[in-house]
């Protein structure tokens, strides 16, 4: 089966972001590799060797949130508004928990509430500039 897993790039704060995500989702990293654990790449500084080369955080049923820091020789990552990570939950309570946790320190774009398409839904950007949508779809009658 094909799956899609978001991969996020950060400028020097991947570890902070993923520790935050880990605390909200209540799960553990399945993988965390620092640049120092791999052969040094071109232009890698000692400070960059301590940064995250790859991290995987399983969230939910078969979904994995992944990320890394960008070494300086790759330029700066651009945090854009052309995508959102969408989470579908199994209850309103789970929407409320994730929305409250992930939006802490961020910017709420659409508060959580019942929407016309039959969902309990909210949108925000977290404190790292990542866009999220959290939703619970009501059962069809």
C-alpha positions in Angstrom: 0.0 0.0 0.0 1.2 3.5 -0.8 1.6 6.0 2.0 2.5 9.7 2.1 4.6 11.0 5.0 5.4 14.7 5.4 9.1 15.5 5.5 9.9 18.9 7.1 13.1 20.9 6.7 14.3 23.2 9.4 17.1 25.7 9.9 18.8 24.6 13.1 15.7 23.8 15.2 14.5 20.4 14.0 15.3 18.8 17.3 13.3 21.5 19.2 10.4 21.1 16.8 10.3 17.3 16.9 10.6 17.2 20.7 7.5 19.5 20.7 5.6 17.3 18.3 6.6 14.2 20.3 5.2 15.8 23.5 1.9 16.7 21.8 1.4 13.3 20.0 2.6 11.3 23.0 4.8 8.9 21.0 8.5 8.1 20.6 10.9 8.6 17.7 11.4 5.5 15.6 14.6 7.0 14.3 16.9 9.9 15.1 20.2 10.3 13.3 22.6 13.3 13.7 24.9 14.4 10.9 27.9 13.3 13.0 26.6 9.7 12.7 27.2 9.8 9.0 30.3 10.5 6.9 30.8 14.2 6.8 29.4 16.0 3.8 30.9 19.0 2.0 31.3 22.0 4.1 29.9 20.4 7.3 30.9 22.4 10.4 31.3 20.8 13.9 28.1 22.6 15.0 26.2 21.2 12.1 27.4 17.7 12.9 25.3 17.9 16.1 22.1 18.8 14.1 19.4 16.3 13.0 20.1 14.5 9.7 16.9 12.5 10.0 14.1 12.0 12.5 11.0 9.9 12.2 8.0 10.2 14.5 5.1 7.7 14.0 1.8 9.5 14.5 -1.5 7.6 14.2 -2.2 4.7 12.0 0.7 4.2 9.6 1.6 7.9 9.3 5.1 9.1 10.0 6.2 12.7 10.4 9.8 13.1 9.3 12.3 15.9 9.3 15.8 17.2 9.3 18.0 20.3 9.7 19.4 21.8 6.5 23.2 22.2 6.5 24.5 25.6 5.4 25.9 24.3 2.1 22.2 23.5 1.0 21.1 27.1 1.6 18.2 28.0 3.9 14.9 26.1 3.9 11.8 28.2 3.0 8.9 27.7 5.3 6.0 28.1 2.9 2.3 28.4 3.1 1.6 26.2 0.1 0.9 23.1 2.2 -0.6 22.0 5.5 -0.3 18.8 7.5 -3.8 17.5 7.8 -4.7 15.2 10.7 -8.0 13.2 10.8 -8.9 12.0 14.2 -11.4 9.6 15.8 -13.1 12.1 18.1 -13.8 15.8 18.8 -11.8 15.3 22.1 -8.7 14.3 20.1 -9.1 17.3 17.8 -9.3 19.6 20.8 -6.2 17.9 22.4 -4.1 18.1 19.2 -5.3 21.6 18.3 -4.5 23.0 21.7 -1.1 21.3 21.9 0.2 21.9 18.4 -1.1 25.5 18.2 0.5 26.6 21.5 2.7 29.6 20.7 1.5 29.6 17.1 -1.2 31.5 15.1 -4.8 30.2 14.9 -6.2 30.7 11.4 -9.6 29.0 12.0 -10.7 28.1 15.5 -12.0 24.6 16.1 -15.7 24.2 15.4 -18.4 22.4 13.5 -18.2 23.2 9.7 -20.6 23.0 6.9 -19.1 19.9 5.3 -19.9 17.7 8.4 -16.7 17.9 10.3 -15.3 19.3 13.5 -12.3 21.3 12.2 -9.6 23.9 12.9 -6.5 25.3 11.2 -3.4 27.0 12.6 0.4 27.6 12.0 2.5 26.2 14.8 5.3 28.1 16.5 7.7 26.8 13.9 5.7 28.1 10.9 4.2 24.8 9.9 0.6 24.8 8.8 -1.8 22.2 10.3 -5.4 21.2 9.9 -7.1 19.0 12.5 -10.4 17.4 11.8 -13.0 14.8 13.0 -15.5 13.7 10.3 -18.9 13.1 11.8 -20.5 9.7 10.9 -22.8 9.9 7.8 -26.4 9.3 8.7 
